[in-house]
Amino acid sequence: MKIALLGFFILSVSFFGFTQSSNVSNTTLFGQCMIEVQNQEDMKTLETQLKENPYIKVVRLDYTTQRAFVLTKNIETLSEVDFKSWFSQYSSLVRCVQIGVYGVDEIDVYPFENCGK
């Protein structure tokens, strides 16, 4: 009886662990864009806000080139609308958005070509 209970416990823990881990995405997406924030302090504040986003693993904002680069975690898809929304009050200043699967899709190099305003 003890062996049966122990076996049941091990199977329950294994199954629970599997279902928990299957809900988390192992895919890393990337998003990059141009963001026309003219004040360096505002750019630093925005970077801090983005780092607090639970779906962002890595964020890099470059004030000089006004470029943003983001790597995601725990999500399967990312739309341009969702990506822009992460920039909150600066979302209207985001342009030239590129989204893809990190390690699979080619990342456009700066300066971005064929990018409308």
N, C-alpha and C positions, 0 to 999 in steps of 0.2 A: 504494500500500500504506500509506504514512504517513497519507494522508487517511482511509482506511478505518479504521485504528487510532484516529486522533483522533476520528472520528465515533463509533466504538464506545465509546471512553472517555467522551465527552460524554453519550451515551445512558445508559451505566451509572451515571454520577454523578447524572444527572437522575432516573433510576428509583430509585436508592438514596435520594436525598433525598426523593422523593415518598413512598416507603414509610415512611421514618422519620417524616416529618411527619404522615402519615395516622394514626399510632398515638397522637398527642397530641390531646386534646380541645380544641376552641376554645370549648366551652360553659363558661360560668361559672355555677355554682350558688351559691345562698346558703343558709345555715342560721342560724337565730336561736333563742334560747331564754332562759329564765330559769334562773339558776344560783344556788343558795342557799349561797354561800360567805361566811361571816360575817367572815373575817379579810382585811383589805386586802392584807397581804403574801402570803397564800395566793393571792389573786386575781392579783397581779402575777406570781407564780411560774407559775401556770396559763397566763397570757397568754404568757409566755416559752416554755413548753413547746409551746403551740399554734402559735406562730410558727415553730417548728422542724419542724412537720409538712410533708412534701413536697407534700401535696395542698391546703394552705391558702395562698392568695394574700394575703388580708387578714384580720386578726382584731382585733375591738374588744371589750373587756370593760369594763363600766361598774359600778364597785363600788357607787355610790349606788343605781342602779335594779336591780342584780344581773342585768343583761341581757348576753347575748353575741351577737355578730354576726360571721359568717364568710363570706368569699367563697372559692370553691375554684379550683383549677387542675389541669389534666391528669386530670380524671375525667369520666365521662359520667353516672354516677348516684350518688346518695347516699341511703342509707336512714337512718331514725331510729336504728337500732341502731348503724350505723357512726358517725354523727354523735356520738351519746352516748359512744361508745368513745374518741373523740378527747379527751374530758375526763378520761381515765384514772381516778385515784382519786376524782375528783369526779363521775363519771358518774351515780352514784345521786342526786345533787343537781340534776340537769338535769330541767326540766319545761317544758311549753308549747313544744315544738319545732315549728318551721315550716321546711320545706325547699321550695325552688323554683328556677326558672331565673331568674337575675339578668337584669333588663331585659325579662322576659316576664311573669313572675308578680308579682302584687301583694304587697308586703311589708307584713305587719301592723304597725301603729304601736303604740308603747308608750303606755299600758298595754294589755297584751293582754286582749281580752275573750273570754269563754266558754272560759277556760283552767282546766282542773281541776288539782289538785295532784298 
